[in-house]
């Protein structure tokens, strides 16, 4: 499929740029973690396991906000963004889910380079 081939090539290009920046190839979870930190806006020496999960959740909500699935409601007293779901996610198999998220990650980096 041409669309999947294009997605895969764009994904490899993103991975290559992240390898250049960080010195190793990140997996999808690591990329979501990076986006979560960028959206949270606070860099710390260490995050707890729960905070890491929260950062990945922030990343997914931020990514899917561009397609109207979520909107940010606000930020709490600790600086954590909170989101509200606006519409139901499509029913996708695991491979389709991964491509759906990857496509949103690529769109995110096109609109907002990693700081």
The first five atom37 places (N, CA, C, CB, O) and aatype in JSON, in Angstrom:
{
  "aatype": [20, 20, 20, 20, 20, 20, 20, 20, 20, 20, 20, 20, 20, 20, 20, 20, 20, 20, 20, 20, 20, 20, 20, 20, 20, 20, 20, 20, 20, 20, 20, 20, 20, 20, 20, 20, 20, 20, 20, 20, 20, 20, 20, 20, 20, 20, 20, 20, 20, 20, 20, 20, 20, 20, 20, 20, 20, 20, 20, 20, 20, 20, 20, 20, 20, 20, 20, 20, 20, 20, 20, 20, 20, 20, 20, 20, 20, 20, 20, 20, 20, 20, 20, 20, 20, 20, 20, 20, 20, 20, 20, 20, 20, 20, 20, 20, 20, 20, 20, 20, 20, 20, 20, 20, 20, 20, 20, 20, 20, 20, 20, 20, 20, 20, 20],
  "atom_mask": [
    [1, 1, 1, 1, 1],
    [1, 1, 1, 1, 1],
    [1, 1, 1, 1, 1],
    [1, 1, 1, 1, 1],
    [1, 1, 1, 1, 1],
    [1, 1, 1, 1, 1],
    [1, 1, 1, 1, 1],
    [1, 1, 1, 1, 1],
    [1, 1, 1, 1, 1],
    [1, 1, 1, 1, 1],
    [1, 1, 1, 1, 1],
    [1, 1, 1, 1, 1],
    [1, 1, 1, 1, 1],
    [1, 1, 1, 1, 1],
    [1, 1, 1, 1, 1],
    [1, 1, 1, 1, 1],
    [1, 1, 1, 1, 1],
    [1, 1, 1, 1, 1],
    [1, 1, 1, 1, 1],
    [1, 1, 1, 1, 1],
    [1, 1, 1, 1, 1],
    [1, 1, 1, 1, 1],
    [1, 1, 1, 1, 1],
    [1, 1, 1, 1, 1],
    [1, 1, 1, 1, 1],
    [1, 1, 1, 1, 1],
    [1, 1, 1, 1, 1],
    [1, 1, 1, 1, 1],
    [1, 1, 1, 1, 1],
    [1, 1, 1, 1, 1],
    [1, 1, 1, 1, 1],
    [1, 1, 1, 1, 1],
    [1, 1, 1, 1, 1],
    [1, 1, 1, 1, 1],
    [1, 1, 1, 1, 1],
    [1, 1, 1, 1, 1],
    [1, 1, 1, 1, 1],
    [1, 1, 1, 1, 1],
    [1, 1, 1, 1, 1],
    [1, 1, 1, 1, 1],
    [1, 1, 1, 1, 1],
    [1, 1, 1, 1, 1],
    [1, 1, 1, 1, 1],
    [1, 1, 1, 1, 1],
    [1, 1, 1, 1, 1],
    [1, 1, 1, 1, 1],
    [1, 1, 1, 1, 1],
    [1, 1, 1, 1, 1],
    [1, 1, 1, 1, 1],
    [1, 1, 1, 1, 1],
    [1, 1, 1, 1, 1],
    [1, 1, 1, 1, 1],
    [1, 1, 1, 1, 1],
    [1, 1, 1, 1, 1],
    [1, 1, 1, 1, 1],
    [1, 1, 1, 1, 1],
    [1, 1, 1, 1, 1],
    [1, 1, 1, 1, 1],
    [1, 1, 1, 1, 1],
    [1, 1, 1, 1, 1],
    [1, 1, 1, 1, 1],
    [1, 1, 1, 1, 1],
    [1, 1, 1, 1, 1],
    [1, 1, 1, 1, 1],
    [1, 1, 1, 1, 1],
    [1, 1, 1, 1, 1],
    [1, 1, 1, 1, 1],
    [1, 1, 1, 1, 1],
    [1, 1, 1, 1, 1],
    [1, 1, 1, 1, 1],
    [1, 1, 1, 1, 1],
    [1, 1, 1, 1, 1],
    [1, 1, 1, 1, 1],
    [1, 1, 1, 1, 1],
    [1, 1, 1, 1, 1],
    [1, 1, 1, 1, 1],
    [1, 1, 1, 1, 1],
    [1, 1, 1, 1, 1],
    [1, 1, 1, 1, 1],
    [1, 1, 1, 1, 1],
    [1, 1, 1, 1, 1],
    [1, 1, 1, 1, 1],
    [1, 1, 1, 1, 1],
    [1, 1, 1, 1, 1],
    [1, 1, 1, 1, 1],
    [1, 1, 1, 1, 1],
    [1, 1, 1, 1, 1],
    [1, 1, 1, 1, 1],
    [1, 1, 1, 1, 1],
    [1, 1, 1, 1, 1],
    [1, 1, 1, 1, 1],
    [1, 1, 1, 1, 1],
    [1, 1, 1, 1, 1],
    [1, 1, 1, 1, 1],
    [1, 1, 1, 1, 1],
    [1, 1, 1, 1, 1],
    [1, 1, 1, 1, 1],
    [1, 1, 1, 1, 1],
    [1, 1, 1, 1, 1],
    [1, 1, 1, 1, 1],
    [1, 1, 1, 1, 1],
    [1, 1, 1, 1, 1],
    [1, 1, 1, 1, 1],
    [1, 1, 1, 1, 1],
    [1, 1, 1, 1, 1],
    [1, 1, 1, 1, 1],
    [1, 1, 1, 1, 1],
    [1, 1, 1, 1, 1],
    [1, 1, 1, 1, 1],
    [1, 1, 1, 1, 1],
    [1, 1, 1, 1, 1],
    [1, 1, 1, 1, 1],
    [1, 1, 1, 1, 1],
    [1, 1, 1, 1, 1],
    [1, 1, 1, 1, 1]
  ],
  "atom_positions": [
    [[0.83, -1.19, 0.0], [0.0, 0.0, 0.0], [0.87, 1.24, 0.0], [-0.94, 0.0, 1.2], [1.79, 1.36, 0.81]],
    [[0.59, 2.14, -0.88], [1.38, 3.35, -1.01], [1.29, 4.23, 0.22], [0.93, 4.13, -2.22], [2.3, 4.79, 0.66]],
    [[0.11, 4.36, 0.8], [-0.05, 5.19, 1.98], [0.8, 4.66, 3.13], [-1.54, 5.26, 2.4], [1.5, 5.43, 3.79]],
    [[0.76, 3.35, 3.38], [1.58, 2.76, 4.45], [3.07, 2.88, 4.14], [1.21, 1.29, 4.65], [3.88, 3.1, 5.04]],
    [[3.43, 2.73, 2.85], [4.83, 2.89, 2.47], [5.3, 4.31, 2.75], [5.03, 2.55, 0.98], [6.4, 4.51, 3.26]],
    [[4.46, 5.3, 2.43], [4.8, 6.7, 2.69], [4.91, 6.94, 4.2], [3.76, 7.64, 2.07], [5.82, 7.62, 4.65]],
    [[3.98, 6.39, 4.97], [4.02, 6.52, 6.42], [5.3, 5.9, 6.96], [2.78, 5.86, 7.07], [5.96, 6.5, 7.81]],
    [[5.64, 4.73, 6.49], [6.84, 4.05, 6.96], [8.09, 4.85, 6.64], [6.93, 2.65, 6.36], [8.99, 4.97, 7.47]],
    [[8.16, 5.39, 5.44], [9.34, 6.18, 5.05], [9.45, 7.44, 5.91], [9.28, 6.55, 3.55], [10.54, 7.8, 6.37]],
    [[8.33, 8.11, 6.11], [8.34, 9.33, 6.94], [8.72, 8.97, 8.38], [6.94, 10.03, 6.91], [9.41, 9.74, 9.04]],
    [[8.28, 7.81, 8.87], [8.62, 7.37, 10.22], [10.12, 7.1, 10.33], [7.82, 6.09, 10.59], [10.76, 7.5, 11.3]],
    [[10.68, 6.43, 9.32], [12.13, 6.16, 9.32], [12.91, 7.47, 9.3], [12.52, 5.28, 8.11], [13.95, 7.59, 9.95]],
    [[12.42, 8.44, 8.55], [13.08, 9.75, 8.5], [13.06, 10.42, 9.87], [12.41, 10.66, 7.45], [14.05, 11.0, 10.3]],
    [[11.92, 10.34, 10.56], [11.83, 10.9, 11.92], [12.78, 10.17, 12.85], [10.39, 10.81, 12.45], [13.5, 10.81, 13.62]],
    [[12.79, 8.84, 12.81], [13.71, 8.08, 13.65], [15.16, 8.48, 13.4], [13.54, 6.57, 13.4], [15.94, 8.63, 14.34]],
    [[15.51, 8.67, 12.13], [16.89, 9.06, 11.79], [17.23, 10.42, 12.38], [17.08, 9.09, 10.26], [18.34, 10.62, 12.88]],
    [[16.28, 11.35, 12.34], [16.56, 12.67, 12.91], [16.67, 12.6, 14.43], [15.47, 13.67, 12.51], [17.45, 13.34, 15.03]],
    [[15.91, 11.72, 15.06], [16.0, 11.57, 16.51], [17.29, 10.85, 16.91], [14.79, 10.79, 17.04], [17.87, 11.16, 17.95]],
    [[17.75, 9.92, 16.09], [19.04, 9.26, 16.35], [20.15, 10.31, 16.27], [19.29, 8.11, 15.32], [21.06, 10.32, 17.1]],
    [[20.06, 11.17, 15.28], [21.05, 12.24, 15.12], [21.06, 13.16, 16.35], [20.76, 13.07, 13.84], [22.11, 13.59, 16.82]],
    [[19.87, 13.45, 16.86], [19.74, 14.36, 18.01], [20.14, 13.71, 19.33], [18.31, 14.87, 18.11], [20.81, 14.34, 20.15]],
    [[19.73, 12.45, 19.55], [19.9, 11.82, 20.86], [20.92, 10.68, 20.89], [18.59, 11.31, 21.33], [21.27, 10.19, 21.97]],
    [[21.41, 10.26, 19.73], [22.44, 9.24, 19.7], [21.96, 7.81, 19.75], [23.34, 9.46, 20.81], [22.77, 6.88, 19.71]],
    [[20.65, 7.6, 19.83], [20.12, 6.24, 19.75], [18.7, 6.28, 19.21], [20.15, 5.55, 21.13], [18.01, 7.29, 19.28]],
    [[18.29, 5.13, 18.66], [16.97, 5.04, 18.02], [15.89, 4.83, 19.06], [16.95, 3.91, 16.98], [15.89, 3.82, 19.76]],
    [[14.95, 5.77, 19.16], [13.87, 5.61, 20.13], [12.73, 4.77, 19.56], [13.34, 6.98, 20.56], [12.47, 4.78, 18.35]],
    [[12.05, 4.04, 20.44], [10.84, 3.34, 20.0], [9.66, 4.3, 20.16], [10.62, 2.02, 20.82], [9.83, 5.44, 20.61]],
    [[8.48, 3.85, 19.79], [7.29, 4.7, 19.83], [7.03, 5.21, 21.25], [6.07, 3.94, 19.3], [6.67, 6.37, 21.43]],
    [[7.2, 4.35, 22.25], [6.97, 4.78, 23.63], [7.93, 5.89, 24.04], [7.12, 3.59, 24.59], [7.53, 6.84, 24.7]],
    [[9.19, 5.78, 23.64], [10.17, 6.82, 23.97], [9.8, 8.14, 23.28], [11.58, 6.38, 23.56], [9.97, 9.21, 23.85]],
    [[9.31, 8.05, 22.06], [8.91, 9.26, 21.33], [7.7, 9.89, 22.01], [8.58, 8.93, 19.86], [7.64, 11.12, 22.15]],
    [[6.74, 9.07, 22.45], [5.59, 9.61, 23.19], [6.05, 10.26, 24.49], [4.57, 8.49, 23.48], [5.52, 11.3, 24.88]],
    [[7.01, 9.66, 25.16], [7.57, 10.23, 26.39], [8.18, 11.6, 26.11], [8.63, 9.28, 26.99], [7.96, 12.55, 26.87]],
    [[8.95, 11.72, 25.03], [9.54, 13.01, 24.65], [8.47, 14.07, 24.37], [10.44, 12.84, 23.42], [8.6, 15.21, 24.81]],
    [[7.44, 13.68, 23.64], [6.35, 14.61, 23.34], [5.66, 15.02, 24.64], [5.32, 13.98, 22.35], [5.33, 16.19, 24.83]],
    [[5.44, 14.05, 25.54], [4.82, 14.35, 26.82], [5.62, 15.36, 27.62], [4.65, 13.09, 27.62], [5.05, 16.28, 28.22]],
    [[6.93, 15.19, 27.65], [7.78, 16.15, 28.35], [7.67, 17.53, 27.71], [9.26, 15.68, 28.36], [7.56, 18.55, 28.4]],
    [[7.7, 17.55, 26.39], [7.6, 18.84, 25.69], [6.26, 19.51, 26.0], [7.76, 18.65, 24.17], [6.22, 20.72, 26.22]],
    [[5.18, 18.75, 26.01], [3.85, 19.32, 26.3], [3.71, 19.72, 27.77], [2.76, 18.32, 25.92], [3.06, 20.72, 28.08]],
    [[4.3, 18.96, 28.66], [4.29, 19.26, 30.09], [5.1, 20.52, 30.36], [4.85, 18.07, 30.92], [4.72, 21.36, 31.18]],
    [[6.22, 20.65, 29.65], [7.01, 21.86, 29.74], [7.98, 21.93, 30.9], [6.12, 23.01, 29.81], [8.6, 22.97, 31.13]],
    [[8.12, 20.84, 31.65], [9.04, 20.83, 32.78], [10.01, 19.66, 32.6], [8.28, 20.72, 34.13], [9.61, 18.5, 32.54]],
    [[11.28, 19.99, 32.53], [12.29, 18.95, 32.42], [12.83, 18.67, 33.8], [13.44, 19.35, 31.45], [13.21, 19.59, 34.53]],
    [[12.84, 17.4, 34.16], [13.33, 16.98, 35.48], [14.41, 15.93, 35.29], [12.18, 16.43, 36.36], [14.5, 15.28, 34.26]],
    [[15.23, 15.79, 36.33], [16.27, 14.76, 36.32], [15.63, 13.37, 36.28], [17.19, 14.9, 37.55], [16.09, 12.48, 35.56]],
    [[14.57, 13.18, 37.08], [13.88, 11.88, 37.15], [12.38, 12.1, 37.23], [14.38, 11.06, 38.38], [11.89, 13.06, 37.81]],
    [[11.66, 11.17, 36.62], [10.21, 11.09, 36.73], [9.87, 9.75, 37.35], [9.51, 11.27, 35.34], [10.55, 8.76, 37.09]],
    [[8.83, 9.72, 38.17], [8.38, 8.45, 38.73], [7.74, 7.62, 37.62], [7.39, 8.68, 39.91], [7.44, 8.14, 36.54]],
    [[7.53, 6.35, 37.89], [6.88, 5.47, 36.91], [5.49, 6.02, 36.56], [6.77, 4.01, 37.46], [5.1, 6.03, 35.39]],
    [[4.76, 6.47, 37.57], [3.42, 7.03, 37.34], [3.5, 8.31, 36.5], [2.72, 7.32, 38.69], [2.67, 8.52, 35.61]],
    [[4.49, 9.15, 36.77], [4.65, 10.38, 35.99], [5.0, 10.06, 34.53], [5.73, 11.27, 36.61], [4.54, 10.74, 33.62]],
    [[5.8, 9.03, 34.32], [6.14, 8.62, 32.96], [4.88, 8.19, 32.21], [7.18, 7.48, 32.97], [4.7, 8.53, 31.04]],
    [[4.02, 7.43, 32.89], [2.75, 7.02, 32.27], [1.88, 8.24, 31.99], [2.0, 6.03, 33.19], [1.26, 8.34, 30.94]],
    [[1.85, 9.18, 32.95], [1.08, 10.4, 32.76], [1.6, 11.21, 31.57], [1.11, 11.26, 34.04], [0.82, 11.77, 30.8]],
    [[2.93, 11.28, 31.42], [3.53, 12.01, 30.31], [3.14, 11.39, 28.97], [5.05, 12.05, 30.45], [2.88, 12.1, 28.01]],
    [[3.11, 10.06, 28.92], [2.71, 9.4, 27.68], [1.23, 9.65, 27.39], [2.99, 7.88, 27.78], [0.84, 9.79, 26.23]],
    [[0.41, 9.7, 28.44], [-1.01, 10.02, 28.28], [-1.18, 11.45, 27.77], [-1.78, 9.83, 29.62], [-1.99, 11.71, 26.87]],
    [[-0.42, 12.37, 28.33], [-0.45, 13.76, 27.87], [-0.07, 13.82, 26.39], [0.52, 14.65, 28.72], [-0.7, 14.54, 25.62]],
    [[0.94, 13.06, 26.01], [1.38, 13.04, 24.61], [0.26, 12.55, 23.69], [2.61, 12.14, 24.45], [-0.03, 13.18, 22.68]],
    [[-0.36, 11.44, 24.05], [-1.42, 10.88, 23.2], [-2.58, 11.86, 23.09], [-1.91, 9.51, 23.77], [-3.09, 12.09, 21.99]],
    [[-3.0, 12.43, 24.2], [-4.1, 13.4, 24.16], [-3.73, 14.62, 23.32], [-4.48, 13.84, 25.59], [-4.55, 15.11, 22.54]],
    [[-2.5, 15.11, 23.48], [-2.04, 16.26, 22.7], [-2.02, 15.93, 21.21], [-0.64, 16.69, 23.15], [-2.45, 16.73, 20.39]],
    [[-1.52, 14.74, 20.88], [-1.47, 14.33, 19.48], [-2.86, 14.25, 18.87], [-0.76, 13.0, 19.35], [-3.1, 14.74, 17.77]],
    [[-3.78, 13.62, 19.6], [-5.12, 13.38, 19.05], [-6.01, 14.61, 19.12], [-5.78, 12.23, 19.79], [-7.09, 14.63, 18.52]],
    [[-5.58, 15.63, 19.84], [-6.33, 16.89, 19.87], [-6.34, 17.52, 18.47], [-5.71, 17.88, 20.9], [-7.3, 18.18, 18.09]],
    [[-5.26, 17.3, 17.71], [-5.19, 17.87, 16.36], [-6.26, 17.29, 15.43], [-3.81, 17.63, 15.76], [-6.61, 17.91, 14.42]],
    [[-6.79, 16.12, 15.76], [-7.86, 15.51, 14.97], [-9.22, 15.62, 15.64], [-7.54, 14.04, 14.72], [-10.2, 15.02, 15.19]],
    [[-9.29, 16.4, 16.7], [-10.57, 16.66, 17.35], [-11.04, 15.59, 18.32], [-11.59, 16.83, 16.34], [-12.21, 15.6, 18.71]],
    [[-10.17, 14.68, 18.73], [-10.56, 13.65, 19.68], [-10.5, 14.15, 21.13], [-9.67, 12.43, 19.52], [-11.27, 13.69, 21.97]],
    [[-9.61, 15.08, 21.4], [-9.45, 15.64, 22.74], [-9.28, 17.15, 22.64], [-8.24, 15.01, 23.47], [-8.92, 17.68, 21.6]],
    [[-9.56, 17.81, 23.75], [-9.2, 19.22, 23.87], [-8.65, 19.44, 25.27], [-10.41, 20.15, 23.57], [-9.08, 18.8, 26.23]],
    [[-7.71, 20.36, 25.38], [-7.13, 20.64, 26.68], [-8.13, 21.47, 27.48], [-5.76, 21.37, 26.54], [-8.64, 22.49, 27.02]],
    [[-8.38, 21.0, 28.7], [-9.29, 21.71, 29.61], [-8.55, 22.76, 30.41], [-9.99, 20.74, 30.55], [-9.11, 23.8, 30.76]],
    [[-7.29, 22.48, 30.71], [-6.52, 23.41, 31.5], [-5.33, 22.71, 32.12], [-7.38, 24.06, 32.58], [-5.04, 21.55, 31.83]],
    [[-4.66, 23.44, 32.98], [-3.46, 22.95, 33.65], [-3.69, 23.02, 35.15], [-2.18, 23.77, 33.23], [-4.21, 24.01, 35.65]],
    [[-3.31, 21.95, 35.86], [-3.5, 21.95, 37.31], [-2.4, 22.73, 38.02], [-3.55, 20.5, 37.84], [-1.5, 23.27, 37.38]],
    [[-2.47, 22.78, 39.35], [-1.53, 23.58, 40.14], [-0.09, 23.08, 40.04], [-1.95, 23.59, 41.58], [0.85, 23.82, 40.33]],
    [[0.09, 21.82, 39.62], [1.44, 21.27, 39.46], [1.95, 21.41, 38.02], [1.45, 19.8, 39.86], [3.06, 20.97, 37.71]],
    [[1.16, 22.02, 37.16], [1.58, 22.23, 35.78], [1.18, 21.14, 34.8], [3.03, 22.39, 35.75], [1.56, 21.19, 33.63]],
    [[0.4, 20.15, 35.28], [0.01, 19.04, 34.4], [-1.21, 19.43, 33.57], [-0.3, 17.77, 35.23], [-2.21, 19.88, 34.11]],
    [[-1.12, 19.26, 32.24], [-2.28, 19.52, 31.4], [-3.35, 18.44, 31.57], [-1.86, 19.61, 29.92], [-3.03, 17.26, 31.78]],
    [[-4.6, 18.85, 31.48], [-5.73, 17.91, 31.57], [-6.59, 18.07, 30.32], [-6.58, 18.16, 32.87], [-6.8, 19.18, 29.83]],
    [[-7.07, 16.94, 29.83], [-7.8, 16.9, 28.57], [-9.2, 16.33, 28.76], [-7.03, 16.08, 27.55], [-9.47, 15.59, 29.7]],
    [[-10.07, 16.69, 27.84], [-11.42, 16.17, 27.79], [-11.59, 15.48, 26.44], [-12.5, 17.3, 28.0], [-11.22, 16.03, 25.4]],
    [[-12.15, 14.27, 26.48], [-12.39, 13.54, 25.23], [-13.62, 14.1, 24.56], [-12.55, 12.02, 25.5], [-14.66, 14.28, 25.19]],
    [[-13.51, 14.39, 23.26], [-14.6, 14.99, 22.5], [-15.35, 13.99, 21.64], [-14.07, 16.09, 21.64], [-16.55, 14.14, 21.42]],
    [[-14.65, 12.98, 21.16], [-15.31, 11.97, 20.34], [-14.64, 10.62, 20.55], [-15.29, 12.36, 18.84], [-13.5, 10.53, 21.0]],
    [[-15.38, 9.58, 20.22], [-14.94, 8.2, 20.4], [-13.82, 7.89, 19.4], [-16.13, 7.21, 20.23], [-13.86, 8.29, 18.24]],
    [[-12.83, 7.16, 19.9], [-11.73, 6.73, 19.04], [-12.24, 5.67, 18.06], [-10.55, 6.18, 19.88], [-13.13, 4.89, 18.41]],
    [[-11.68, 5.63, 16.85], [-12.09, 4.59, 15.9], [-11.65, 3.21, 16.38], [-11.51, 4.88, 14.5], [-10.66, 3.07, 17.09]],
    [[-12.41, 2.2, 15.97], [-12.06, 0.82, 16.29], [-11.01, 0.35, 15.29], [-13.32, -0.12, 16.27], [-11.27, 0.26, 14.1]],
    [[-9.82, 0.06, 15.8], [-8.7, -0.32, 14.94], [-8.0, -1.54, 15.53], [-7.7, 0.84, 14.78], [-8.0, -1.74, 16.74]],
    [[-7.42, -2.36, 14.65], [-6.62, -3.47, 15.15], [-5.27, -2.9, 15.63], [-6.41, -4.57, 14.03], [-4.97, -1.74, 15.36]],
    [[-4.46, -3.68, 16.34], [-3.22, -3.15, 16.89], [-2.28, -2.49, 15.87], [-2.48, -4.25, 17.57], [-1.69, -1.45, 16.16]],
    [[-2.14, -3.07, 14.69], [-1.27, -2.48, 13.67], [-1.84, -1.14, 13.19], [-1.1, -3.45, 12.47], [-1.09, -0.18, 12.98]],
    [[-3.15, -1.08, 13.01], [-3.79, 0.16, 12.58], [-3.68, 1.23, 13.67], [-5.28, -0.09, 12.23], [-3.47, 2.41, 13.38]],
    [[-3.82, 0.81, 14.95], [-3.65, 1.75, 16.07], [-2.26, 2.37, 16.06], [-3.91, 1.05, 17.42], [-2.1, 3.58, 16.23]],
    [[-1.25, 1.51, 15.86], [0.13, 2.01, 15.84], [0.32, 3.0, 14.69], [1.12, 0.84, 15.72], [0.94, 4.05, 14.88]],
    [[-0.19, 2.68, 13.52], [-0.06, 3.59, 12.38], [-0.83, 4.89, 12.61], [-0.55, 2.92, 11.1], [-0.38, 5.96, 12.2]],
    [[-1.97, 4.8, 13.26], [-2.79, 5.98, 13.59], [-1.99, 6.92, 14.49], [-4.12, 5.56, 14.28], [-1.95, 8.12, 14.25]],
    [[-1.36, 6.36, 15.52], [-0.54, 7.17, 16.44], [0.7, 7.7, 15.71], [-0.13, 6.34, 17.69], [1.05, 8.87, 15.86]],
    [[1.36, 6.85, 14.95], [2.55, 7.28, 14.22], [2.24, 8.44, 13.28], [3.15, 6.12, 13.42], [3.01, 9.4, 13.18]],
    [[1.11, 8.37, 12.6], [0.71, 9.44, 11.69], [0.53, 10.75, 12.46], [-0.6, 9.07, 10.95], [0.93, 11.81, 11.98]],
    [[-0.05, 10.67, 13.65], [-0.23, 11.87, 14.48], [1.11, 12.38, 15.02], [-1.18, 11.57, 15.63], [1.31, 13.59, 15.14]],
    [[2.01, 11.47, 15.34], [3.36, 11.88, 15.79], [4.06, 12.64, 14.66], [4.21, 10.64, 16.21], [4.66, 13.69, 14.9]],
    [[3.98, 12.12, 13.45], [4.62, 12.78, 12.31], [4.03, 14.17, 12.08], [4.46, 11.92, 11.05], [4.76, 15.12, 11.82]],
    [[2.71, 14.28, 12.16], [2.05, 15.57, 12.02], [2.52, 16.54, 13.11], [0.52, 15.4, 12.07], [2.75, 17.71, 12.84]],
    [[2.64, 16.03, 14.33], [3.1, 16.85, 15.46], [4.48, 17.44, 15.17], [3.13, 16.02, 16.76], [4.7, 18.63, 15.36]],
    [[5.41, 16.6, 14.71], [6.77, 17.08, 14.47], [6.86, 17.97, 13.24], [7.7, 15.91, 14.31], [7.78, 18.78, 13.14]],
    [[5.92, 17.83, 12.3], [5.87, 18.76, 11.16], [5.44, 20.14, 11.64], [4.9, 18.24, 10.07], [5.96, 21.15, 11.16]],
    [[4.5, 20.18, 12.58], [3.96, 21.45, 13.07], [4.79, 22.07, 14.18], [2.57, 21.25, 13.55], [4.8, 23.28, 14.36]],
    [[5.48, 21.22, 14.93], [6.17, 21.68, 16.13], [7.43, 20.87, 16.33], [5.25, 21.58, 17.36], [7.37, 19.78, 16.89]],
    [[8.55, 21.37, 15.9], [9.8, 20.6, 16.08], [10.14, 20.41, 17.55], [10.96, 21.31, 15.37], [9.72, 21.19, 18.4]],
    [[10.88, 19.37, 17.83], [11.3, 19.06, 19.2], [12.19, 20.18, 19.71], [12.05, 17.69, 19.27], [13.15, 20.58, 19.05]],
    [[11.86, 20.66, 20.9], [12.67, 21.76, 21.46], [13.78, 21.22, 22.33], [11.8, 22.72, 22.27], [14.56, 22.0, 22.89]]
  ]
}
